[in-house]
Amino acid sequence: MRHNNIRGLLRIPGYKIKEVSEKNEAAIHIRIEPYKRHEGICSGCGKQHKGLHSVREMVAEDVRLGGRRAFLYIPKRRYKCPKDGRIHTETIEWIELGARVTKAFGREVNRLTSITTNQEAGWFLGLNDEQVYRIDKAMLERLFEERLIPPPASTNISVDEVAWKKHHRYLTNVVDVDEKVITWNDKGRKAEVLDRYYESLGKENCEKIQSVALDGARTYISSTVNHAVNASIVLDRFHATQKASQALDQVRKSELAKARENKDEELIALTNCKQRFILLKNKKNLSDAQATTLKKLCEINQPIYKAMLLKESFLGVYDLKDEDEAIGYMYGWMDEALQSGFPSFIEIAWSMVDKIEYVLNWFKDKRSSAISEGFNNKIKRLKRMAYGYRDIEYFKLKIHQHCGYLNPRRFQLN
């Protein structure tokens, strides 16, 4: 009766408990065996058949019982497969492939690693880092094949890159804007990288894409134009603000260098790196002290004042009501930027020559890639928590676990 009660807690269809051993208070050791009527499934042909060759025992960890670790001792049968004449070990459906654990224990590991680091999850479960890595990766690979091959079709997407390693090592992430999840990622940020995403979707699904929010990268634009032929490419307000702020910051750095050369202490104090956020923030969000500092800076330094006006007027296009009004406004701003003498703003102006239609698409479909930047911050936090990842394929899976369809908090595990 005792064995039947324990078996009821375990998910081991086709097997019965032969012996239970409690050597210490930390673990329970359970020896099981298959029912006589339960034939094994050959891993070679995937069918049940006779022709038992030999039996080898394996040990697999299961979820805890009464707070103690549970180890199952399983006789794995080996068959001579009539299909190819080779010896194959049986497949046990409740054992996680690639790891000596049950699928129930794999789900436990996966849930923990989705909310904390592998090291902390290992400490809680009594495993070392390598064991957690192998179990978690095997679990995520299985889920990835089930859910993300091929990638889920999306109607509105956002594409952006994030650095995963020093020396310009990047990952390209594709986000479903409606579902707010990452649906695909791969190493690199060239056009051929995004091509692989569109090719994996198929021509029919590519034609259903309505909008693609981008940061203006030419590689992403060329790939999208070639594949998502019906999509509206949007250079959204978030990245426009980012580019304008970076241009203004370049002017600040240039003026700071001049101030240091001229030993102008007042200007140095107003333009040093601690004050740069005053220039980058929206005027509406400035405190009284910050607004006073900005006013003083504009009074004593004309180049920064002029650059700040260029930034504000560039962002003003998104406050207009319609596309027709925005066209004249943008061409007027481009003329001012080209005549400003600021290399950073001149660069933006020339880039707008080819991309002005993507800015104007904002008025047709106000989609944003700001969600991609939000995920980028989450990915960077994930990388910092783990002190980096040597296995790029595992890192890609972890991104899906924390930001996509492999997240056990949002999507039920199998």
Phi and psi in degrees as a GROMACS rama.xvg file:
@    title "Ramachandran Plot"
@    xaxis  label "Phi"
@    yaxis  label "Psi"
@TYPE xy
-62.4867  -43.0255  ARG-2
-64.6563  -37.2489  HIS-3
-64.4384  -37.4248  ASN-4
-64.5964  -42.1391  ASN-5
-67.5965  -41.573  ILE-6
-60.4408  -33.2004  ARG-7
-64.5602  -24.0775  GLY-8
-85.036  -20.2766  LEU-9
-96.2539  154.455  LEU-10
-109.271  82.637  ARG-11
-130.829  64.8349  ILE-12
-58.4825  135.576  PRO-13
89.3012  -0.580014  GLY-14
-128.294  152.961  TYR-15
-125.896  160.058  LYS-16
-85.4929  129.82  ILE-17
-99.1242  -39.8842  LYS-18
-156.707  142.603  GLU-19
-121.58  127.839  VAL-20
-125.182  129.48  SER-21
-116.617  84.1566  GLU-22
-71.5532  -30.9376  LYS-23
-152.324  178.484  ASN-24
-78.5269  -8.70743  GLU-25
-90.9009  -24.1355  ALA-26
-146.059  154.596  ALA-27
-120.493  133.185  ILE-28
-112.313  122.079  HIS-29
-121.746  120.086  ILE-30
-96.6508  125.925  ARG-31
-121.205  165.426  ILE-32
-148.912  152.688  GLU-33
-75.9664  151.011  PRO-34
-64.3884  149.541  TYR-35
-60.0839  -34.4204  LYS-36
-80.1255  -7.54464  ARG-37
-93.0236  102.849  HIS-38
-82.7952  143.995  GLU-39
-74.5162  159.679  GLY-40
-99.8256  120.403  ILE-41
-67.7043  129.175  CYS-42
-73.7457  -11.6771  SER-43
-80.6291  -49.1885  GLY-44
-110.46  -10.6743  CYS-45
75.5646  17.6686  GLY-46
-121.998  161.307  LYS-47
-86.8532  132.689  GLN-48
-159.715  163.192  HIS-49
-83.9711  -172.585  LYS-50
100.174  42.2937  GLY-51
-62.4411  127.591  LEU-52
-96.7954  -48.3321  HIS-53
-165.635  173.987  SER-54
-131.819  132.614  VAL-55
-126.084  136.746  ARG-56
-88.9674  138.063  GLU-57
-126.642  158.383  MET-58
-115.8  128.643  VAL-59
-129.823  138.138  ALA-60
-87.8287  139.355  GLU-61
-115.83  175.371  ASP-62
-61.435  156.983  VAL-63
-65.6718  147.223  ARG-64
-118.753  117.757  LEU-65
59.6083  31.9745  GLY-66
82.6819  0.616058  GLY-67
-110.704  145.434  ARG-68
-64.1536  140.537  ARG-69
-116.629  124.316  ALA-70
-116.068  126.183  PHE-71
-100.93  130.446  LEU-72
-102.027  110.498  TYR-73
-115.963  124.06  ILE-74
-77.9498  112.68  PRO-75
-96.2582  120.954  LYS-76
-84.2339  147.411  ARG-77
-119.018  134.046  ARG-78
-120.888  148.56  TYR-79
-89.9384  108.206  LYS-80
-74.4935  126.563  CYS-81
-68.6664  -16.1453  PRO-82
-73.8853  -45.4847  LYS-83
-122.089  -2.12275  ASP-84
74.3826  8.12147  GLY-85
-98.9323  163.728  ARG-86
-90.5736  126.314  ILE-87
-127.328  143.143  HIS-88
-82.6874  144.117  THR-89
-66.1607  153.852  GLU-90
-98.5134  127.688  THR-91
-108.268  118.039  ILE-92
-63.9688  -26.9804  GLU-93
-95.3054  7.21254  TRP-94
-99.0733  132.021  ILE-95
-72.0036  122.371  GLU-96
-63.2843  137.948  LEU-97
82.12  2.59234  GLY-98
-150.365  144.368  ALA-99
-86.1865  59.5184  ARG-100
-144.207  160.853  VAL-101
-78.394  161.983  THR-102
-64.8198  -31.8498  LYS-103
-63.2515  -41.2814  ALA-104
-70.001  -35.6841  PHE-105
-60.6466  -40.5675  GLY-106
-64.4986  -36.3106  ARG-107
-63.2892  -44.8142  GLU-108
-62.4564  -43.9713  VAL-109
-62.1356  -40.712  ASN-110
-63.7072  -40.9472  ARG-111
-69.0174  -43.2536  LEU-112
-71.2983  -13.0338  THR-113
-82.2666  -11.7611  SER-114
-122.216  -7.90337  ILE-115
-150.613  -177.192  THR-116
-79.8186  161.125  THR-117
-61.3823  -37.008  ASN-118
-63.5668  -44.5646  GLN-119
-70.4001  -38.0273  GLU-120
-63.6182  -40.1168  ALA-121
-63.4957  -41.3681  GLY-122
-61.2105  -42.5385  TRP-123
-65.6733  -38.4554  PHE-124
-91.5751  -7.91696  LEU-125
80.7363  26.8844  GLY-126
-113.796  157.591  LEU-127
-88.5054  171.526  ASN-128
-59.3658  -39.8197  ASP-129
-65.9746  -39.4477  GLU-130
-65.1899  -44.5527  GLN-131
-61.3479  -43.327  VAL-132
-59.0981  -47.5214  TYR-133
-65.9203  -43.4014  ARG-134
-66.9034  -46.7498  ILE-135
-64.2221  -42.3694  ASP-136
-65.8711  -42.5081  LYS-137
-61.2242  -41.7765  ALA-138
-63.8454  -46.7784  MET-139
-67.4458  -36.7479  LEU-140
-63.0087  -41.243  GLU-141
-65.2356  -44.9503  ARG-142
-65.4297  -36.4157  LEU-143
-61.8737  -44.3297  PHE-144
-63.5723  -36.7757  GLU-145
-73.5338  -36.5936  GLU-146
-108.482  -27.0983  ARG-147
-120.552  13.0774  LEU-148
-124.686  109.716  ILE-149
-73.4025  167.7  PRO-150
-61.6575  145.476  PRO-151
-60.098  136.544  PRO-152
-71.3409  140.743  ALA-153
-128.572  153.067  SER-154
-94.6102  -41.087  THR-155
-127.127  122.986  ASN-156
-127.141  162.42  ILE-157
-129.272  136.618  SER-158
-122.824  131.65  VAL-159
-156.48  163.747  ASP-160
-112.496  157.644  GLU-161
-140.762  140.801  VAL-162
-75.5234  130.183  ALA-163
-110.048  -9.12417  TRP-164
-157.05  159.57  LYS-165
-65.5519  169.344  LYS-166
64.5469  43.2112  HIS-167
59.8249  48.7646  HIS-168
-99.9016  117.617  ARG-169
-122.284  155.863  TYR-170
-117.179  138.978  LEU-171
-96.5784  127.09  THR-172
-114.96  137.167  ASN-173
-111.805  126.309  VAL-174
-113.247  134.129  VAL-175
-81.482  110.206  ASP-176
-66.0121  -34.6764  VAL-177
-73.218  -43.536  ASP-178
-85.2326  -16.8427  GLU-179
60.5364  49.2577  LYS-180
-141.027  152.57  VAL-181
-80.6112  125.919  ILE-182
-104.663  -17.6955  THR-183
-159.58  146.288  TRP-184
-154.334  157.476  ASN-185
-161.991  162.218  ASP-186
-75.6398  135.395  LYS-187
105.155  172.506  GLY-188
-142.229  24.5202  ARG-189
-85.5308  171.122  LYS-190
-61.1879  -38.1874  ALA-191
-66.669  -23.2638  GLU-192
-67.1827  -50.7577  VAL-193
-68.0833  -28.7118  LEU-194
-56.375  -39.4212  ASP-195
-63.4488  -33.8109  ARG-196
-66.0175  -49.9791  TYR-197
-63.1808  -38.621  TYR-198
-65.9529  -36.1076  GLU-199
-70.944  -26.2344  SER-200
-71.7213  -36.8358  LEU-201
95.7038  154.785  GLY-202
-60.3939  -41.7421  LYS-203
-62.8244  -45.352  GLU-204
-70.1806  -32.9887  ASN-205
-63.0343  -38.9894  CYS-206
-68.9141  -18.4633  GLU-207
-85.7235  -10.6848  LYS-208
-68.9231  127.412  ILE-209
-96.5149  -36.7698  GLN-210
-145.658  146.468  SER-211
-132.528  113.681  VAL-212
-90.51  127.448  ALA-213
-131.128  167.151  LEU-214
-93.2336  4.87695  ASP-215
97.7547  2.29756  GLY-216
-63.3295  128.697  ALA-217
-63.0427  -33.3784  ARG-218
-63.5568  -43.5357  THR-219
-69.0376  -37.1574  TYR-220
-64.7402  -46.3102  ILE-221
-63.0993  -40.5704  SER-222
-65.4114  -41.9918  SER-223
-67.2241  -41.4759  THR-224
-60.5186  -37.8323  VAL-225
-74.8272  -29.5186  ASN-226
-111.318  -50.9637  HIS-227
-87.9902  73.976  ALA-228
-67.5622  -22.8963  VAL-229
-100.636  2.95004  ASN-230
-84.2749  147.371  ALA-231
-94.2665  118.242  SER-232
-85.8488  125.758  ILE-233
-119.477  121.33  VAL-234
-90.9543  98.9707  LEU-235
-77.9429  171.656  ASP-236
-62.4267  -36.1585  ARG-237
-58.8345  -50.8479  PHE-238
-73.4478  -30.2278  HIS-239
-62.8366  -44.0077  ALA-240
-61.3143  -42.0707  THR-241
-61.9988  -44.9683  GLN-242
-66.4994  -41.657  LYS-243
-65.6585  -39.091  ALA-244
-66.2228  -39.0912  SER-245
-65.7034  -38.1298  GLN-246
-64.0374  -43.4012  ALA-247
-63.6055  -38.5896  LEU-248
-67.2927  -32.173  ASP-249
-64.209  -38.7657  GLN-250
-65.2399  -41.5286  VAL-251
-59.3863  -45.0416  ARG-252
-62.3831  -40.3529  LYS-253
-63.706  -43.6274  SER-254
-69.839  -32.4994  GLU-255
-65.7065  -40.4902  LEU-256
-62.8917  -41.301  ALA-257
-65.0507  -40.3224  LYS-258
-63.8142  -40.0331  ALA-259
-67.4307  -36.2355  ARG-260
-66.6881  -37.3057  GLU-261
-90.3359  -0.795341  ASN-262
56.2579  43.1726  LYS-263
-89.9296  93.0825  ASP-264
-63.3453  -37.2852  GLU-265
-64.1242  -45.3373  GLU-266
-69.5853  -35.6484  LEU-267
-60.6483  -43.5121  ILE-268
-64.2495  -30.0188  ALA-269
-89.2111  -17.3438  LEU-270
-117.488  4.12142  THR-271
-68.7057  171.787  ASN-272
-61.5935  -25.7186  CYS-273
-68.7994  -23.2393  LYS-274
-97.9592  -3.31204  GLN-275
-63.8737  -27.4623  ARG-276
-68.5809  -22.2488  PHE-277
-65.2582  -38.5118  ILE-278
-72.4871  -34.0151  LEU-279
-82.8181  -24.0342  LEU-280
-73.7073  154.873  LYS-281
-66.7959  137.34  ASN-282
-54.4662  -34.655  LYS-283
-66.1195  -23.5261  LYS-284
-96.2741  1.84886  ASN-285
-75.8697  141.904  LEU-286
-76.1424  171.284  SER-287
-60.6347  -41.5441  ASP-288
-66.11  -41.295  ALA-289
-67.182  -39.2001  GLN-290
-64.0049  -37.4782  ALA-291
-65.8686  -42.6625  THR-292
-62.6716  -43.2266  THR-293
-64.1159  -41.6605  LEU-294
-61.9063  -42.6728  LYS-295
-65.2271  -40.9112  LYS-296
-62.6851  -43.3575  LEU-297
-65.396  -29.9037  CYS-298
-72.8308  -34.1768  GLU-299
-98.5659  -8.16952  ILE-300
-139.784  103.52  ASN-301
-67.4944  -41.0469  GLN-302
-57.6099  -43.7274  PRO-303
-67.1225  -38.3827  ILE-304
-62.2442  -43.5359  TYR-305
-66.1318  -41.373  LYS-306
-66.007  -37.0684  ALA-307
-64.9639  -39.3958  MET-308
-64.4612  -38.479  LEU-309
-62.1667  -42.5045  LEU-310
-62.3954  -48.9614  LYS-311
-63.5416  -39.8306  GLU-312
-70.9374  -32.3967  SER-313
-63.6459  -43.5274  PHE-314
-73.0951  -18.2025  LEU-315
-63.9398  -18.4514  GLY-316
-62.8476  -30.3587  VAL-317
-77.6771  -7.82814  TYR-318
-93.7694  -4.73818  ASP-319
-75.3248  163.425  LEU-320
-88.7727  -34.0167  LYS-321
-142.522  169.296  ASP-322
-66.5388  -39.5521  GLU-323
-61.1865  -42.5779  ASP-324
-67.073  -35.086  GLU-325
-69.8641  -31.7206  ALA-326
-61.0415  -52.4986  ILE-327
-63.0977  -37.659  GLY-328
-62.1748  -45.5815  TYR-329
-65.2605  -42.5614  MET-330
-66.3534  -34.9095  TYR-331
-65.2333  -40.9542  GLY-332
-65.7269  -39.9752  TRP-333
-61.7819  -39.5046  MET-334
-62.207  -43.5275  ASP-335
-63.7967  -41.1887  GLU-336
-65.8542  -41.4209  ALA-337
-66.2899  -28.1787  LEU-338
-92.9554  -2.27664  GLN-339
-72.5723  -29.8972  SER-340
86.3691  1.32113  GLY-341
-93.9902  113.587  PHE-342
-55.1323  -37.4359  PRO-343
-66.492  -38.2804  SER-344
-78.7589  -32.2671  PHE-345
-62.44  -39.0007  ILE-346
-63.0633  -41.8981  GLU-347
-62.8426  -43.2302  ILE-348
-60.0098  -45.7931  ALA-349
-66.5963  -35.8413  TRP-350
-66.5223  -28.7881  SER-351
-71.8832  -18.4186  MET-352
-57.4811  -43.9097  VAL-353
-89.6532  -18.7157  ASP-354
-111.56  6.09997  LYS-355
-60.3347  -32.8196  ILE-356
-65.5738  -29.022  GLU-357
-75.2901  -29.7815  TYR-358
-68.5073  -43.2375  VAL-359
-67.6605  -24.8397  LEU-360
-64.3688  -17.1891  ASN-361
-57.4268  -34.386  TRP-362
-76.5506  -19.4895  PHE-363
-87.8698  -40.8578  LYS-364
-144.396  97.0243  ASP-365
-77.7878  58.6567  LYS-366
-85.4799  153.67  ARG-367
-132.682  148.279  SER-368
-99.5127  16.5382  SER-369
-60.4989  -30.6224  ALA-370
-63.0442  -33.3015  ILE-371
-64.7101  -39.7311  SER-372
-66.0273  -35.7353  GLU-373
-62.6443  -43.2078  GLY-374
-66.6665  -35.7557  PHE-375
-59.443  -41.2283  ASN-376
-64.1308  -38.5303  ASN-377
-67.3394  -38.1022  LYS-378
-66.9989  -40.9746  ILE-379
-63.5773  -38.8688  LYS-380
-64.4089  -41.3468  ARG-381
-60.3187  -42.2074  LEU-382
-65.9653  -41.813  LYS-383
-65.1464  -40.2507  ARG-384
-61.2369  -34.9975  MET-385
-92.0793  -0.632034  ALA-386
57.0329  37.658  TYR-387
91.7954  163.364  GLY-388
-127.55  127.802  TYR-389
-83.7977  -30.1085  ARG-390
-95.7878  102.725  ASP-391
-64.3336  -34.5779  ILE-392
-66.2524  -37.2396  GLU-393
-68.2878  -38.7077  TYR-394
-62.4146  -40.8902  PHE-395
-61.2353  -40.7868  LYS-396
-66.0945  -38.8471  LEU-397
-65.2359  -33.6801  LYS-398
-62.849  -44.1469  ILE-399
-65.1768  -32.6929  HIS-400
-68.1705  -37.5511  GLN-401
-93.5005  -25.1481  HIS-402
-127.682  5.4623  CYS-403
-139.207  -150.879  GLY-404
-75.7484  -3.47419  TYR-405
-98.3322  9.6566  LEU-406
-78.3854  112.958  ASN-407
-68.5286  -16.8506  PRO-408
-76.1735  -23.9441  ARG-409
-106.65  -30.7447  ARG-410
-128.589  129.204  PHE-411
-65.0165  135.526  GLN-412
-80.5331  152.38  LEU-413
